[in-house]
Amino acid sequence: MRFSFAFIFVLFIQNILFSQITVNNLFSDHMVLQRGKMIPINGTSKAKTKIFIDFNSKTYSTKSDKSGNWSLIIDSQNEGGPFEMKIYDKKSSIIIRDILVGDVWIAGGQSNMEWFVEGSNNSETEIANANYPEIRILDINMK
């Protein structure tokens, strides 16, 4: 009896561990998706698993390949939000919250781009008057 319980427990844990769905690290709470463009999303799961994404009242689906990689493209979106995105299979899910659709700007190349407002003229006034909740920053360290 002990052996069969242990065996079933191991199978149960293995099923949980290997059915875990993931999404690319660029996709997270508070992100901004580019408006007016198709949106590619990718991740991993168990091989040959059907993956679903619910976003902005529409469901998209794909199937992971034999290595467990999956990708799909979400239709072009108009600006708006906040939205939630649910990425799921039969056994697990990821919910990404507070997503905005708007303009994404990529800036790079200059050391002064990391200038903090505290070092600017009238910084106390600028900080006190700042109210831009829809501006989101993703800092990727390429060093």
Salt bridges, closest charged atoms under 4 A:
ASP75 OD2 - LYS58 NZ 2.44
GLU79 OE1 - ARG35 NH1 3.88
GLU84 OE2 - ARG97 NE 3.61
ASP98 OD2 - HIS30 ND1 2.67
ASP98 OD1 - ARG136 NH2 3.34
ASP103 OD1 - ARG35 NE 2.98
